[in-house]
């Protein structure tokens, strides 16, 4: 606050609080990476990768189940042609 560091307090539910005295002040807040945030991003990326791999592995089953009819079938056909280059 006003170019000086101040302590932030948490309320236990994730809300960050600061005490600001009366008057006009400048507050700069920085959002930085933490170990928990980095771990969360890695877990999200790993989950997305697993979903993509499972979708590619199960693609023949999806095509058979959809009969290539409807929106899902057309989407699978389009994606498979993009993937194989046909």
C-alpha positions as CSV (number, residue, x, y, z in Angstrom):
1,X,0.0,0.0,0.0
2,X,1.4,3.3,-1.0
3,X,4.6,1.6,-2.3
4,X,5.1,-0.3,1.0
5,X,4.5,-4.0,1.6
6,X,1.6,-4.9,3.9
7,X,0.4,-8.2,5.2
8,X,-2.7,-9.8,3.7
9,X,-4.9,-12.0,5.8
10,X,-7.1,-14.9,4.7
11,X,-10.6,-15.4,6.0
12,X,-10.4,-19.2,5.8
13,X,-12.6,-19.4,2.7
14,X,-10.0,-18.1,0.2
15,X,-10.9,-14.4,0.5
16,X,-7.8,-12.2,1.0
17,X,-8.2,-9.2,3.3
18,X,-6.1,-6.1,4.0
19,X,-6.6,-3.4,6.5
20,X,-6.8,0.0,4.8
21,X,-6.9,3.1,7.0
22,X,-9.2,6.0,6.0
23,X,-8.0,8.2,3.2
24,X,-6.8,7.8,-0.3
25,X,-4.3,5.0,-0.9
26,X,-2.7,3.1,-3.7
27,X,-2.9,-0.7,-3.5
28,X,-0.9,-3.0,-5.8
29,X,-1.7,-6.7,-5.6
30,X,0.3,-9.4,-7.4
31,X,-1.1,-12.8,-8.3
32,X,1.9,-15.2,-8.2
33,X,2.4,-18.9,-8.8
34,X,2.4,-21.0,-5.7
35,X,3.4,-24.7,-5.3
36,X,-0.3,-25.6,-5.0
37,X,-1.3,-23.7,-8.1
38,X,1.6,-25.3,-10.1
39,X,0.5,-28.7,-8.9
40,X,-3.1,-28.0,-9.9
41,X,-2.1,-26.8,-13.3
42,X,0.0,-30.0,-13.8
43,X,-3.0,-32.2,-12.7
44,X,-5.3,-30.4,-15.1
45,X,-2.9,-30.8,-18.0
46,X,-2.4,-34.5,-17.1
47,X,-6.2,-35.0,-17.0
48,X,-6.6,-33.4,-20.3
49,X,-3.9,-35.5,-21.8
50,X,-5.6,-38.7,-20.4
51,X,-8.9,-37.6,-21.9
52,X,-7.3,-37.0,-25.3
53,X,-5.5,-40.4,-25.3
54,X,-8.7,-42.2,-24.3
55,X,-10.7,-40.4,-27.0
56,X,-8.1,-41.5,-29.6
57,X,-7.9,-45.1,-28.3
58,X,-11.7,-45.4,-28.2
59,X,-12.4,-43.7,-31.5
60,X,-13.4,-46.9,-33.4
61,X,-15.9,-47.6,-30.6
62,X,-17.3,-44.1,-30.8
63,X,-17.7,-44.4,-34.6
64,X,-19.4,-47.7,-34.3
65,X,-21.7,-46.5,-31.6
66,X,-22.6,-43.3,-33.5
67,X,-23.0,-45.1,-36.8
68,X,-21.5,-41.8,-38.1
69,X,-25.0,-40.3,-37.9
70,X,-25.9,-37.2,-36.0
71,X,-23.6,-34.5,-34.8
72,X,-21.2,-36.8,-32.9
73,X,-20.8,-39.0,-35.9
74,X,-20.1,-36.1,-38.2
75,X,-17.7,-34.7,-35.7
76,X,-15.9,-38.0,-35.4
77,X,-15.8,-38.3,-39.2
78,X,-14.4,-34.8,-39.6
79,X,-11.8,-35.3,-36.9
80,X,-10.7,-38.7,-38.2
81,X,-10.2,-37.2,-41.7
82,X,-8.2,-34.4,-40.3
83,X,-6.1,-36.8,-38.3
84,X,-5.4,-39.2,-41.2
85,X,-5.2,-36.6,-43.9
86,X,-8.0,-38.1,-46.1
